[in-house]
């Protein structure tokens, strides 16, 4: 699975304004709603589900990244929003470090194998130091899209 296939271009937020975890989750979900990648009518339900998932265990995996996610009946296919925080957010990450790069993943409940494929595609790239560093330095949605395209090309090659 390629990142460019699942990341919603209009749901890339290179300058997150939220300073707390739940604010950032709402900001990224709102970007998906605005991009029509998530249903506005179910925004509050989706946000509650994402926050409930975080309460079961942080999705801040260390190295300044977090991949909050939820499986839902409200989306027909995998959708990902990407946000970058200059200041960093406390996600309760495993390494206790602030999170600067957030990939919010919404998956259809009926297709768990695609959820796993999406998580693998995201983690394959977030595990690479150079990808994380360039992502954190990205200052525009175009920079992030270029990085995702390069990452997809590297994975394929």
SEZA-27778 format. One record per residue: residue in one letter; z, y, x of N, C-alpha, C in turn. Coordinates in nm, 2 decimals. Example, Ala and Ser with C-alpha at 12.3 -4.5 7.8 and 13.67 -1.06 7.14 Angstrom:
# SEZA-27778
<rec lumvex="a" n_w="0.78" n_v="-0.57" n_u="1.32" ca_w="0.78" ca_v="-0.45" ca_u="1.23" c_w="0.78" c_v="-0.33" c_u="1.32"/>
<rec lumvex="s" n_w="0.71" n_v="-0.22" n_u="1.28" ca_w="0.71" ca_v="-0.11" ca_u="1.37" c_w="0.79" c_v="0.00" c_u="1.29"/>
This chain:
# SEZA-27778
<rec lumvex="x" n_w="0.00" n_v="-0.12" n_u="0.09" ca_w="0.00" ca_v="0.00" ca_u="0.00" c_w="0.00" c_v="0.12" c_u="0.09"/>
<rec lumvex="x" n_w="-0.09" n_v="0.22" n_u="0.06" ca_w="-0.10" ca_v="0.34" ca_u="0.13" c_w="-0.01" c_v="0.45" c_u="0.07"/>
<rec lumvex="x" n_w="0.05" n_v="0.53" n_u="0.16" ca_w="0.13" ca_v="0.64" ca_u="0.11" c_w="0.05" c_v="0.74" c_u="0.03"/>
<rec lumvex="x" n_w="-0.07" n_v="0.77" n_u="0.07" ca_w="-0.16" ca_v="0.86" ca_u="0.00" c_w="-0.19" c_v="0.82" c_u="-0.14"/>
<rec lumvex="x" n_w="-0.18" n_v="0.69" n_u="-0.16" ca_w="-0.21" ca_v="0.64" ca_u="-0.30" c_w="-0.09" c_v="0.66" c_u="-0.39"/>
<rec lumvex="x" n_w="0.03" n_v="0.67" n_u="-0.34" ca_w="0.14" ca_v="0.68" ca_u="-0.42" c_w="0.21" c_v="0.81" c_u="-0.42"/>
<rec lumvex="x" n_w="0.19" n_v="0.89" n_u="-0.32" ca_w="0.25" ca_v="1.02" ca_u="-0.31" c_w="0.17" c_v="1.12" c_u="-0.40"/>
<rec lumvex="x" n_w="0.24" n_v="1.18" n_u="-0.49" ca_w="0.18" ca_v="1.28" ca_u="-0.58" c_w="0.16" c_v="1.41" c_u="-0.51"/>
<rec lumvex="x" n_w="0.04" n_v="1.45" n_u="-0.49" ca_w="0.00" ca_v="1.57" ca_u="-0.41" c_w="0.08" c_v="1.69" c_u="-0.46"/>
<rec lumvex="x" n_w="0.08" n_v="1.71" n_u="-0.59" ca_w="0.14" ca_v="1.83" ca_u="-0.64" c_w="0.29" c_v="1.82" c_u="-0.65"/>
<rec lumvex="x" n_w="0.35" n_v="1.71" n_u="-0.60" ca_w="0.49" ca_v="1.69" ca_u="-0.61" c_w="0.55" c_v="1.68" c_u="-0.46"/>
<rec lumvex="x" n_w="0.48" n_v="1.75" n_u="-0.37" ca_w="0.53" ca_v="1.77" ca_u="-0.24" c_w="0.59" c_v="1.90" c_u="-0.23"/>
<rec lumvex="x" n_w="0.72" n_v="1.90" n_u="-0.18" ca_w="0.80" ca_v="2.03" ca_u="-0.18" c_w="0.84" c_v="2.05" c_u="-0.03"/>
<rec lumvex="x" n_w="0.76" n_v="2.12" n_u="0.05" ca_w="0.80" ca_v="2.14" ca_u="0.19" c_w="0.92" c_v="2.22" c_u="0.22"/>
<rec lumvex="x" n_w="0.96" n_v="2.30" n_u="0.12" ca_w="1.08" ca_v="2.38" ca_u="0.14" c_w="1.18" c_v="2.36" c_u="0.03"/>
<rec lumvex="x" n_w="1.25" n_v="2.25" n_u="0.03" ca_w="1.35" ca_v="2.23" ca_u="-0.08" c_w="1.45" c_v="2.34" c_u="-0.09"/>
<rec lumvex="x" n_w="1.48" n_v="2.39" n_u="-0.21" ca_w="1.58" ca_v="2.49" ca_u="-0.22" c_w="1.72" c_v="2.44" c_u="-0.25"/>
<rec lumvex="x" n_w="1.73" n_v="2.32" n_u="-0.30" ca_w="1.86" ca_v="2.26" ca_u="-0.33" c_w="1.94" c_v="2.23" c_u="-0.21"/>
<rec lumvex="x" n_w="2.07" n_v="2.25" n_u="-0.22" ca_w="2.16" ca_v="2.23" ca_u="-0.11" c_w="2.25" c_v="2.11" c_u="-0.13"/>
<rec lumvex="x" n_w="2.25" n_v="2.05" n_u="-0.25" ca_w="2.33" ca_v="1.93" ca_u="-0.28" c_w="2.24" c_v="1.82" c_u="-0.32"/>
<rec lumvex="x" n_w="2.28" n_v="1.70" n_u="-0.30" ca_w="2.20" ca_v="1.58" ca_u="-0.34" c_w="2.14" c_v="1.59" c_u="-0.48"/>
<rec lumvex="x" n_w="2.23" n_v="1.61" n_u="-0.58" ca_w="2.18" ca_v="1.61" ca_u="-0.72" c_w="2.08" c_v="1.72" c_u="-0.74"/>
<rec lumvex="x" n_w="2.10" n_v="1.84" n_u="-0.68" ca_w="2.01" ca_v="1.95" ca_u="-0.70" c_w="1.87" c_v="1.91" c_u="-0.64"/>
<rec lumvex="x" n_w="1.87" n_v="1.85" n_u="-0.53" ca_w="1.74" ca_v="1.80" ca_u="-0.46" c_w="1.67" c_v="1.70" c_u="-0.55"/>
<rec lumvex="x" n_w="1.75" n_v="1.60" n_u="-0.60" ca_w="1.69" ca_v="1.50" ca_u="-0.69" c_w="1.63" c_v="1.57" c_u="-0.81"/>
<rec lumvex="x" n_w="1.69" n_v="1.66" n_u="-0.87" ca_w="1.64" ca_v="1.73" ca_u="-0.99" c_w="1.51" c_v="1.81" c_u="-0.95"/>
<rec lumvex="x" n_w="1.52" n_v="1.88" n_u="-0.83" ca_w="1.41" ca_v="1.96" ca_u="-0.78" c_w="1.28" c_v="1.87" c_u="-0.76"/>
<rec lumvex="x" n_w="1.30" n_v="1.75" n_u="-0.70" ca_w="1.18" ca_v="1.66" ca_u="-0.68" c_w="1.13" c_v="1.60" c_u="-0.81"/>
<rec lumvex="x" n_w="1.23" n_v="1.57" n_u="-0.90" ca_w="1.18" ca_v="1.51" ca_u="-1.03" c_w="1.11" c_v="1.62" c_u="-1.11"/>
<rec lumvex="x" n_w="1.16" n_v="1.74" n_u="-1.10" ca_w="1.09" ca_v="1.85" ca_u="-1.17" c_w="0.95" c_v="1.88" c_u="-1.12"/>
<rec lumvex="x" n_w="0.93" n_v="1.86" n_u="-0.99" ca_w="0.80" ca_v="1.87" ca_u="-0.92" c_w="0.71" c_v="1.76" c_u="-0.98"/>
<rec lumvex="x" n_w="0.76" n_v="1.64" n_u="-1.00" ca_w="0.68" ca_v="1.53" ca_u="-1.06" c_w="0.65" c_v="1.56" c_u="-1.21"/>
<rec lumvex="x" n_w="0.74" n_v="1.62" n_u="-1.28" ca_w="0.71" ca_v="1.66" ca_u="-1.42" c_w="0.61" c_v="1.76" c_u="-1.42"/>
<rec lumvex="x" n_w="0.62" n_v="1.87" n_u="-1.34" ca_w="0.52" ca_v="1.97" ca_u="-1.33" c_w="0.38" c_v="1.92" c_u="-1.30"/>
<rec lumvex="x" n_w="0.38" n_v="1.82" n_u="-1.21" ca_w="0.25" ca_v="1.76" ca_u="-1.17" c_w="0.20" c_v="1.65" c_u="-1.27"/>
<rec lumvex="x" n_w="0.28" n_v="1.64" n_u="-1.38" ca_w="0.24" ca_v="1.54" ca_u="-1.49" c_w="0.24" c_v="1.40" c_u="-1.43"/>
<rec lumvex="x" n_w="0.33" n_v="1.37" n_u="-1.34" ca_w="0.34" ca_v="1.24" ca_u="-1.28" c_w="0.47" c_v="1.17" c_u="-1.34"/>
<rec lumvex="x" n_w="0.55" n_v="1.24" n_u="-1.41" ca_w="0.66" ca_v="1.19" ca_u="-1.48" c_w="0.67" c_v="1.26" c_u="-1.62"/>
<rec lumvex="x" n_w="0.71" n_v="1.19" n_u="-1.72" ca_w="0.71" ca_v="1.25" ca_u="-1.86" c_w="0.82" c_v="1.36" c_u="-1.88"/>
<rec lumvex="x" n_w="0.78" n_v="1.48" n_u="-1.91" ca_w="0.88" ca_v="1.58" ca_u="-1.94" c_w="0.99" c_v="1.54" c_u="-2.04"/>
<rec lumvex="x" n_w="0.94" n_v="1.47" n_u="-2.14" ca_w="1.03" ca_v="1.43" ca_u="-2.25" c_w="1.15" c_v="1.33" c_u="-2.20"/>
<rec lumvex="x" n_w="1.12" n_v="1.27" n_u="-2.09" ca_w="1.22" ca_v="1.17" ca_u="-2.03" c_w="1.29" c_v="1.22" c_u="-1.90"/>
<rec lumvex="x" n_w="1.27" n_v="1.35" n_u="-1.87" ca_w="1.32" ca_v="1.41" ca_u="-1.75" c_w="1.47" c_v="1.38" c_u="-1.73"/>
<rec lumvex="x" n_w="1.55" n_v="1.41" n_u="-1.83" ca_w="1.69" ca_v="1.40" ca_u="-1.82" c_w="1.74" c_v="1.26" c_u="-1.80"/>
<rec lumvex="x" n_w="1.67" n_v="1.17" n_u="-1.88" ca_w="1.70" ca_v="1.02" ca_u="-1.87" c_w="1.67" c_v="0.97" c_u="-1.73"/>
<rec lumvex="x" n_w="1.55" n_v="1.01" n_u="-1.68" ca_w="1.51" ca_v="0.97" ca_u="-1.54" c_w="1.61" c_v="1.02" c_u="-1.44"/>
<rec lumvex="x" n_w="1.65" n_v="1.15" n_u="-1.45" ca_w="1.75" ca_v="1.21" ca_u="-1.35" c_w="1.88" c_v="1.13" c_u="-1.36"/>
<rec lumvex="x" n_w="1.93" n_v="1.10" n_u="-1.48" ca_w="2.05" ca_v="1.02" ca_u="-1.49" c_w="2.04" c_v="0.89" c_u="-1.42"/>
<rec lumvex="x" n_w="1.92" n_v="0.82" n_u="-1.44" ca_w="1.90" ca_v="0.69" ca_u="-1.37" c_w="1.90" c_v="0.70" c_u="-1.22"/>
<rec lumvex="x" n_w="1.84" n_v="0.81" n_u="-1.17" ca_w="1.83" ca_v="0.83" ca_u="-1.02" c_w="1.97" c_v="0.85" c_u="-0.97"/>
<rec lumvex="x" n_w="2.04" n_v="0.94" n_u="-1.03" ca_w="2.18" ca_v="0.97" ca_u="-0.99" c_w="2.27" c_v="0.84" c_u="-1.00"/>
<rec lumvex="x" n_w="2.26" n_v="0.77" n_u="-1.11" ca_w="2.33" ca_v="0.65" ca_u="-1.12" c_w="2.30" c_v="0.55" c_u="-1.01"/>
<rec lumvex="x" n_w="2.18" n_v="0.54" n_u="-0.97" ca_w="2.14" ca_v="0.45" ca_u="-0.86" c_w="2.21" c_v="0.50" c_u="-0.73"/>
<rec lumvex="x" n_w="2.21" n_v="0.63" n_u="-0.71" ca_w="2.28" ca_v="0.68" ca_u="-0.59" c_w="2.43" c_v="0.65" c_u="-0.59"/>
<rec lumvex="x" n_w="2.49" n_v="0.65" n_u="-0.70" ca_w="2.63" ca_v="0.62" ca_u="-0.71" c_w="2.66" c_v="0.48" c_u="-0.67"/>
<rec lumvex="x" n_w="2.56" n_v="0.39" n_u="-0.69" ca_w="2.59" ca_v="0.25" ca_u="-0.65" c_w="2.58" c_v="0.23" c_u="-0.50"/>
<rec lumvex="x" n_w="2.52" n_v="0.32" n_u="-0.43" ca_w="2.51" ca_v="0.31" ca_u="-0.29" c_w="2.41" c_v="0.41" c_u="-0.24"/>
<rec lumvex="x" n_w="2.44" n_v="0.49" n_u="-0.14" ca_w="2.35" ca_v="0.60" ca_u="-0.09" c_w="2.21" c_v="0.54" c_u="-0.05"/>
<rec lumvex="x" n_w="2.11" n_v="0.62" n_u="-0.08" ca_w="1.98" ca_v="0.58" ca_u="-0.03" c_w="1.94" c_v="0.67" c_u="0.09"/>
<rec lumvex="x" n_w="2.05" n_v="0.73" n_u="0.15" ca_w="2.03" ca_v="0.80" ca_u="0.28" c_w="2.05" c_v="0.69" c_u="0.38"/>
<rec lumvex="x" n_w="1.94" n_v="0.66" n_u="0.45" ca_w="1.93" ca_v="0.54" ca_u="0.54" c_w="1.96" c_v="0.57" c_u="0.68"/>
<rec lumvex="x" n_w="1.98" n_v="0.70" n_u="0.71" ca_w="2.00" ca_v="0.74" ca_u="0.85" c_w="1.88" c_v="0.80" c_u="0.91"/>
<rec lumvex="x" n_w="1.89" n_v="0.86" n_u="1.02" ca_w="1.78" ca_v="0.93" ca_u="1.09" c_w="1.73" c_v="1.05" c_u="1.01"/>
<rec lumvex="x" n_w="1.81" n_v="1.10" n_u="0.92" ca_w="1.77" ca_v="1.22" ca_u="0.85" c_w="1.68" c_v="1.20" c_u="0.73"/>
<rec lumvex="x" n_w="1.67" n_v="1.07" n_u="0.68" ca_w="1.58" ca_v="1.04" ca_u="0.57" c_w="1.66" c_v="0.97" c_u="0.45"/>
<rec lumvex="x" n_w="1.61" n_v="0.99" n_u="0.33" ca_w="1.66" ca_v="0.93" ca_u="0.21" c_w="1.54" c_v="0.89" c_u="0.12"/>
<rec lumvex="x" n_w="1.56" n_v="0.77" n_u="0.06" ca_w="1.46" ca_v="0.73" ca_u="-0.04" c_w="1.52" c_v="0.69" c_u="-0.17"/>
<rec lumvex="x" n_w="1.56" n_v="0.80" n_u="-0.25" ca_w="1.62" ca_v="0.77" ca_u="-0.38" c_w="1.51" c_v="0.71" c_u="-0.47"/>
<rec lumvex="x" n_w="1.55" n_v="0.61" n_u="-0.55" ca_w="1.45" ca_v="0.54" ca_u="-0.63" c_w="1.51" c_v="0.49" c_u="-0.76"/>
<rec lumvex="x" n_w="1.42" n_v="0.47" n_u="-0.86" ca_w="1.46" ca_v="0.41" ca_u="-0.98" c_w="1.35" c_v="0.34" c_u="-1.04"/>
<rec lumvex="x" n_w="1.38" n_v="0.22" n_u="-1.11" ca_w="1.28" ca_v="0.15" ca_u="-1.18" c_w="1.30" c_v="0.19" c_u="-1.33"/>
<rec lumvex="x" n_w="1.19" n_v="0.22" n_u="-1.40" ca_w="1.19" ca_v="0.27" ca_u="-1.53" c_w="1.08" c_v="0.23" c_u="-1.62"/>
<rec lumvex="x" n_w="1.09" n_v="0.23" n_u="-1.74" ca_w="0.98" ca_v="0.20" ca_u="-1.84" c_w="0.90" c_v="0.33" c_u="-1.86"/>
<rec lumvex="x" n_w="0.95" n_v="0.44" n_u="-1.81" ca_w="0.89" ca_v="0.57" ca_u="-1.84" c_w="0.76" c_v="0.61" c_u="-1.76"/>
<rec lumvex="x" n_w="0.73" n_v="0.53" n_u="-1.65" ca_w="0.61" ca_v="0.56" ca_u="-1.57" c_w="0.52" c_v="0.44" c_u="-1.57"/>
<rec lumvex="x" n_w="0.39" n_v="0.46" n_u="-1.58" ca_w="0.30" ca_v="0.35" ca_u="-1.58" c_w="0.26" c_v="0.29" c_u="-1.44"/>
<rec lumvex="x" n_w="0.29" n_v="0.37" n_u="-1.34" ca_w="0.26" ca_v="0.33" ca_u="-1.20" c_w="0.35" c_v="0.40" c_u="-1.10"/>
<rec lumvex="x" n_w="0.35" n_v="0.35" n_u="-0.98" ca_w="0.43" ca_v="0.40" ca_u="-0.87" c_w="0.40" c_v="0.55" c_u="-0.85"/>
<rec lumvex="x" n_w="0.51" n_v="0.63" n_u="-0.84" ca_w="0.49" ca_v="0.78" ca_u="-0.82" c_w="0.60" c_v="0.81" c_u="-0.72"/>
<rec lumvex="x" n_w="0.56" n_v="0.90" n_u="-0.62" ca_w="0.65" ca_v="0.94" ca_u="-0.51" c_w="0.64" c_v="1.09" c_u="-0.50"/>
<rec lumvex="x" n_w="0.75" n_v="1.16" n_u="-0.49" ca_w="0.76" ca_v="1.30" ca_u="-0.45" c_w="0.82" c_v="1.30" c_u="-0.31"/>
<rec lumvex="x" n_w="0.78" n_v="1.40" n_u="-0.24" ca_w="0.83" ca_v="1.42" ca_u="-0.10" c_w="0.89" c_v="1.56" c_u="-0.09"/>
<rec lumvex="x" n_w="1.00" n_v="1.57" n_u="-0.03" ca_w="1.07" ca_v="1.70" ca_u="-0.01" c_w="1.12" c_v="1.71" c_u="0.13"/>
<rec lumvex="x" n_w="1.12" n_v="1.83" n_u="0.19" ca_w="1.17" ca_v="1.86" ca_u="0.32" c_w="1.28" c_v="1.96" c_u="0.31"/>
<rec lumvex="x" n_w="1.40" n_v="1.94" n_u="0.36" ca_w="1.50" ca_v="2.04" ca_u="0.36" c_w="1.53" c_v="2.09" c_u="0.50"/>
<rec lumvex="x" n_w="1.52" n_v="2.21" n_u="0.52" ca_w="1.54" ca_v="2.27" ca_u="0.66" c_w="1.69" c_v="2.26" c_u="0.69"/>
<rec lumvex="x" n_w="1.77" n_v="2.29" n_u="0.60" ca_w="1.92" ca_v="2.29" ca_u="0.62" c_w="1.98" c_v="2.15" c_u="0.63"/>
<rec lumvex="x" n_w="1.92" n_v="2.06" n_u="0.56" ca_w="1.98" ca_v="1.92" ca_u="0.55" c_w="2.07" c_v="1.91" c_u="0.43"/>
<rec lumvex="x" n_w="2.08" n_v="1.79" n_u="0.37" ca_w="2.16" ca_v="1.76" ca_u="0.25" c_w="2.25" c_v="1.65" c_u="0.28"/>
<rec lumvex="x" n_w="2.37" n_v="1.65" n_u="0.23" ca_w="2.46" ca_v="1.54" ca_u="0.24" c_w="2.43" c_v="1.44" c_u="0.14"/>
<rec lumvex="x" n_w="2.37" n_v="1.33" n_u="0.18" ca_w="2.34" ca_v="1.22" ca_u="0.09" c_w="2.44" c_v="1.10" c_u="0.11"/>
<rec lumvex="x" n_w="2.54" n_v="1.12" n_u="0.19" ca_w="2.63" ca_v="1.01" ca_u="0.22" c_w="2.56" c_v="0.91" c_u="0.30"/>
<rec lumvex="x" n_w="2.47" n_v="0.95" n_u="0.39" ca_w="2.39" ca_v="0.86" ca_u="0.46" c_w="2.47" c_v="0.76" c_u="0.55"/>
<rec lumvex="x" n_w="2.42" n_v="0.65" n_u="0.58" ca_w="2.49" ca_v="0.55" ca_u="0.66" c_w="2.53" c_v="0.60" c_u="0.79"/>
<rec lumvex="x" n_w="2.45" n_v="0.69" n_u="0.86" ca_w="2.49" ca_v="0.74" ca_u="0.99" c_w="2.57" c_v="0.88" c_u="0.98"/>
<rec lumvex="x" n_w="2.60" n_v="0.92" n_u="0.85" ca_w="2.68" ca_v="1.04" ca_u="0.82" c_w="2.61" c_v="1.17" c_u="0.86"/>
<rec lumvex="x" n_w="2.48" n_v="1.16" n_u="0.89" ca_w="2.40" ca_v="1.28" ca_u="0.93" c_w="2.33" c_v="1.33" c_u="0.80"/>
<rec lumvex="x" n_w="2.30" n_v="1.47" n_u="0.81" ca_w="2.24" ca_v="1.53" ca_u="0.69" c_w="2.09" c_v="1.47" c_u="0.68"/>
<rec lumvex="x" n_w="2.04" n_v="1.47" n_u="0.56" ca_w="1.91" ca_v="1.43" ca_u="0.53" c_w="1.82" c_v="1.55" c_u="0.52"/>
<rec lumvex="x" n_w="1.70" n_v="1.54" n_u="0.59" ca_w="1.60" ca_v="1.64" ca_u="0.59" c_w="1.47" c_v="1.60" c_u="0.52"/>
<rec lumvex="x" n_w="1.45" n_v="1.47" n_u="0.51" ca_w="1.32" ca_v="1.43" ca_u="0.45" c_w="1.36" c_v="1.33" c_u="0.33"/>
<rec lumvex="x" n_w="1.31" n_v="1.36" n_u="0.21" ca_w="1.34" ca_v="1.28" ca_u="0.09" c_w="1.21" c_v="1.23" c_u="0.03"/>
<rec lumvex="x" n_w="1.21" n_v="1.10" n_u="0.00" ca_w="1.10" ca_v="1.04" ca_u="-0.07" c_w="1.16" c_v="0.99" c_u="-0.20"/>
<rec lumvex="x" n_w="1.13" n_v="1.05" n_u="-0.31" ca_w="1.18" ca_v="1.01" ca_u="-0.44" c_w="1.07" c_v="0.92" c_u="-0.51"/>
<rec lumvex="x" n_w="1.12" n_v="0.79" n_u="-0.53" ca_w="1.03" ca_v="0.69" ca_u="-0.58" c_w="1.06" c_v="0.65" c_u="-0.72"/>
<rec lumvex="x" n_w="0.96" n_v="0.66" n_u="-0.81" ca_w="0.97" ca_v="0.62" ca_u="-0.95" c_w="0.88" c_v="0.50" c_u="-0.96"/>
<rec lumvex="x" n_w="0.93" n_v="0.39" n_u="-1.01" ca_w="0.85" ca_v="0.26" ca_u="-1.02" c_w="0.86" c_v="0.21" c_u="-1.17"/>
<rec lumvex="x" n_w="0.75" n_v="0.15" n_u="-1.21" ca_w="0.75" ca_v="0.08" ca_u="-1.34" c_w="0.84" c_v="-0.04" c_u="-1.34"/>
<rec lumvex="x" n_w="0.93" n_v="-0.05" n_u="-1.43" ca_w="1.03" ca_v="-0.16" ca_u="-1.44" c_w="0.96" c_v="-0.30" c_u="-1.44"/>
<rec lumvex="x" n_w="0.84" n_v="-0.30" n_u="-1.50" ca_w="0.77" ca_v="-0.42" ca_u="-1.53" c_w="0.70" c_v="-0.48" c_u="-1.40"/>
<rec lumvex="x" n_w="0.70" n_v="-0.40" n_u="-1.29" ca_w="0.62" ca_v="-0.44" ca_u="-1.18" c_w="0.71" c_v="-0.43" c_u="-1.05"/>
<rec lumvex="x" n_w="0.81" n_v="-0.51" n_u="-1.04" ca_w="0.90" ca_v="-0.51" ca_u="-0.93" c_w="0.84" c_v="-0.53" c_u="-0.79"/>
<rec lumvex="x" n_w="0.73" n_v="-0.61" n_u="-0.79" ca_w="0.66" ca_v="-0.64" ca_u="-0.66" c_w="0.60" c_v="-0.51" c_u="-0.61"/>
<rec lumvex="x" n_w="0.55" n_v="-0.42" n_u="-0.69" ca_w="0.49" ca_v="-0.30" ca_u="-0.65" c_w="0.60" c_v="-0.21" c_u="-0.59"/>
<rec lumvex="x" n_w="0.72" n_v="-0.21" n_u="-0.65" ca_w="0.83" ca_v="-0.13" ca_u="-0.60" c_w="0.86" c_v="-0.17" c_u="-0.46"/>
<rec lumvex="x" n_w="0.87" n_v="-0.30" n_u="-0.44" ca_w="0.90" ca_v="-0.36" ca_u="-0.30" c_w="0.79" c_v="-0.31" c_u="-0.21"/>
<rec lumvex="x" n_w="0.66" n_v="-0.33" n_u="-0.25" ca_w="0.55" ca_v="-0.28" ca_u="-0.16" c_w="0.56" c_v="-0.14" c_u="-0.12"/>
<rec lumvex="x" n_w="0.59" n_v="-0.05" n_u="-0.22" ca_w="0.61" ca_v="0.09" ca_u="-0.20" c_w="0.72" c_v="0.12" c_u="-0.10"/>
<rec lumvex="x" n_w="0.83" n_v="0.05" n_u="-0.12" ca_w="0.95" ca_v="0.07" ca_u="-0.03" c_w="0.91" c_v="0.03" c_u="0.11"/>
<rec lumvex="x" n_w="0.84" n_v="-0.08" n_u="0.12" ca_w="0.79" ca_v="-0.13" ca_u="0.26" c_w="0.70" c_v="-0.03" c_u="0.32"/>
<rec lumvex="x" n_w="0.61" n_v="0.03" n_u="0.24" ca_w="0.51" ca_v="0.13" ca_u="0.30" c_w="0.59" c_v="0.25" c_u="0.35"/>
<rec lumvex="x" n_w="0.68" n_v="0.30" n_u="0.27" ca_w="0.76" ca_v="0.42" ca_u="0.30" c_w="0.85" c_v="0.39" c_u="0.43"/>
<rec lumvex="x" n_w="0.92" n_v="0.28" n_u="0.43" ca_w="1.01" ca_v="0.25" ca_u="0.54" c_w="0.93" c_v="0.22" c_u="0.67"/>
<rec lumvex="x" n_w="0.81" n_v="0.16" n_u="0.66" ca_w="0.73" ca_v="0.13" ca_u="0.78" c_w="0.71" c_v="0.26" c_u="0.85"/>
<rec lumvex="x" n_w="0.69" n_v="0.37" n_u="0.78" ca_w="0.66" ca_v="0.50" ca_u="0.84" c_w="0.79" c_v="0.57" c_u="0.88"/>
<rec lumvex="x" n_w="0.89" n_v="0.57" n_u="0.79" ca_w="1.01" ca_v="0.64" ca_u="0.82" c_w="1.09" c_v="0.57" c_u="0.94"/>
<rec lumvex="x" n_w="1.06" n_v="0.45" n_u="0.97" ca_w="1.13" ca_v="0.39" ca_u="1.08" c_w="1.07" c_v="0.44" c_u="1.22"/>
<rec lumvex="x" n_w="0.96" n_v="0.51" n_u="1.21" ca_w="0.89" ca_v="0.56" ca_u="1.33" c_w="0.95" c_v="0.70" c_u="1.36"/>
<rec lumvex="x" n_w="1.00" n_v="0.71" n_u="1.48" ca_w="1.06" ca_v="0.84" ca_u="1.52" c_w="0.96" c_v="0.96" c_u="1.52"/>
<rec lumvex="x" n_w="0.84" n_v="0.93" n_u="1.57" ca_w="0.74" ca_v="1.04" ca_u="1.57" c_w="0.70" c_v="1.08" c_u="1.43"/>
<rec lumvex="x" n_w="0.69" n_v="0.99" n_u="1.33" ca_w="0.66" ca_v="1.02" ca_u="1.20" c_w="0.77" c_v="1.11" c_u="1.14"/>
<rec lumvex="x" n_w="0.90" n_v="1.07" n_u="1.16" ca_w="1.01" ca_v="1.15" ca_u="1.11" c_w="1.01" c_v="1.29" c_u="1.16"/>
<rec lumvex="x" n_w="0.99" n_v="1.30" n_u="1.29" ca_w="0.99" ca_v="1.43" ca_u="1.36" c_w="0.88" c_v="1.52" c_u="1.31"/>
<rec lumvex="x" n_w="0.76" n_v="1.47" n_u="1.30" ca_w="0.65" ca_v="1.55" ca_u="1.24" c_w="0.67" c_v="1.59" c_u="1.10"/>
<rec lumvex="x" n_w="0.73" n_v="1.49" n_u="1.02" ca_w="0.75" ca_v="1.52" ca_u="0.88" c_w="0.85" c_v="1.64" c_u="0.87"/>
<rec lumvex="x" n_w="0.96" n_v="1.63" n_u="0.95" ca_w="1.06" ca_v="1.74" ca_u="0.94" c_w="1.00" c_v="1.87" c_u="0.98"/>
<rec lumvex="x" n_w="0.90" n_v="1.87" n_u="1.07" ca_w="0.85" ca_v="2.00" ca_u="1.12" c_w="0.74" c_v="2.05" c_u="1.03"/>
<rec lumvex="x" n_w="0.69" n_v="1.97" n_u="0.93" ca_w="0.59" ca_v="2.01" ca_u="0.84" c_w="0.63" c_v="2.13" c_u="0.76"/>
<rec lumvex="x" n_w="0.54" n_v="2.23" n_u="0.75" ca_w="0.58" ca_v="2.36" ca_u="0.68" c_w="0.49" c_v="2.38" c_u="0.56"/>
<rec lumvex="x" n_w="0.40" n_v="2.29" n_u="0.53" ca_w="0.32" ca_v="2.30" ca_u="0.41" c_w="0.29" c_v="2.17" c_u="0.35"/>
<rec lumvex="x" n_w="0.25" n_v="2.17" n_u="0.22" ca_w="0.21" ca_v="2.04" ca_u="0.16" c_w="0.09" c_v="1.98" c_u="0.23"/>
<rec lumvex="x" n_w="0.00" n_v="2.07" n_u="0.28" ca_w="-0.12" ca_v="2.02" ca_u="0.36" c_w="-0.08" c_v="1.95" c_u="0.48"/>
<rec lumvex="x" n_w="0.02" n_v="2.00" n_u="0.56" ca_w="0.07" ca_v="1.94" ca_u="0.68" c_w="0.12" c_v="1.80" c_u="0.64"/>
<rec lumvex="x" n_w="0.19" n_v="1.79" n_u="0.53" ca_w="0.25" ca_v="1.66" ca_u="0.49" c_w="0.14" c_v="1.56" c_u="0.45"/>
<rec lumvex="x" n_w="0.04" n_v="1.61" n_u="0.38" ca_w="-0.07" ca_v="1.52" ca_u="0.34" c_w="-0.15" c_v="1.47" c_u="0.46"/>
<rec lumvex="x" n_w="-0.17" n_v="1.56" n_u="0.56" ca_w="-0.24" ca_v="1.52" ca_u="0.68" c_w="-0.16" c_v="1.41" c_u="0.75"/>
<rec lumvex="x" n_w="-0.02" n_v="1.43" n_u="0.76" ca_w="0.06" ca_v="1.33" ca_u="0.83" c_w="0.06" c_v="1.20" c_u="0.75"/>
<rec lumvex="x" n_w="0.06" n_v="1.20" n_u="0.62" ca_w="0.05" ca_v="1.08" ca_u="0.54" c_w="-0.08" c_v="1.00" c_u="0.56"/>
<rec lumvex="x" n_w="-0.19" n_v="1.08" n_u="0.57" ca_w="-0.32" ca_v="1.02" ca_u="0.59" c_w="-0.33" c_v="0.96" c_u="0.73"/>
<rec lumvex="x" n_w="-0.27" n_v="1.03" n_u="0.83" ca_w="-0.27" ca_v="0.97" ca_u="0.97" c_w="-0.19" c_v="0.84" c_u="0.97"/>
<rec lumvex="x" n_w="-0.07" n_v="0.84" n_u="0.90" ca_w="0.01" ca_v="0.73" ca_u="0.90" c_w="-0.06" c_v="0.61" c_u="0.83"/>
<rec lumvex="x" n_w="-0.13" n_v="0.64" n_u="0.72" ca_w="-0.20" ca_v="0.53" ca_u="0.65" c_w="-0.31" c_v="0.47" c_u="0.75"/>
<rec lumvex="x" n_w="-0.38" n_v="0.56" n_u="0.82" ca_w="-0.49" ca_v="0.52" ca_u="0.91" c_w="-0.43" c_v="0.43" c_u="1.02"/>
<rec lumvex="x" n_w="-0.31" n_v="0.47" n_u="1.07" ca_w="-0.25" ca_v="0.40" ca_u="1.18" c_w="-0.20" c_v="0.26" c_u="1.13"/>
<rec lumvex="x" n_w="-0.15" n_v="0.25" n_u="1.01" ca_w="-0.11" ca_v="0.12" ca_u="0.95" c_w="-0.22" c_v="0.03" c_u="0.93"/>
<rec lumvex="x" n_w="-0.34" n_v="0.09" n_u="0.89" ca_w="-0.46" ca_v="0.00" ca_u="0.87" c_w="-0.52" c_v="-0.05" c_u="1.00"/>
<rec lumvex="x" n_w="-0.50" n_v="0.04" n_u="1.10" ca_w="-0.57" ca_v="0.00" ca_u="1.23" c_w="-0.48" c_v="-0.08" c_u="1.31"/>
